[in-house]
Amino acid sequence: MSMMQYPHQQNRTELRFGILRKDRVTEGIVNQGISLQTTFGTLCALEYLQAEGVSPTVSKRVLSDANQRRT
């Protein structure tokens, strides 16, 4: 019997590292957006985050209230 792995059956390590990589990329984008907000304003930061594919929910949370940001 062959132990063939179907595309939807990733092992947990691959899945976990894939999520971590995406989160690190998103973290960098969000940090850049916050920096842009400080320098150029909220509209500029929002446009940047939207262009980079950050969800509206996350964009709203990080740009509207610093107390709601995850640390």
Buried (B, 14 or more C-beta within 10 A) or exposed (E): EEEEEEEEEEEEEEEEEEEEEEEEEBEEBBEBBBEBBEEEEBEEBBBBBEEBEBEEEBBEBBBEEEEEEEE
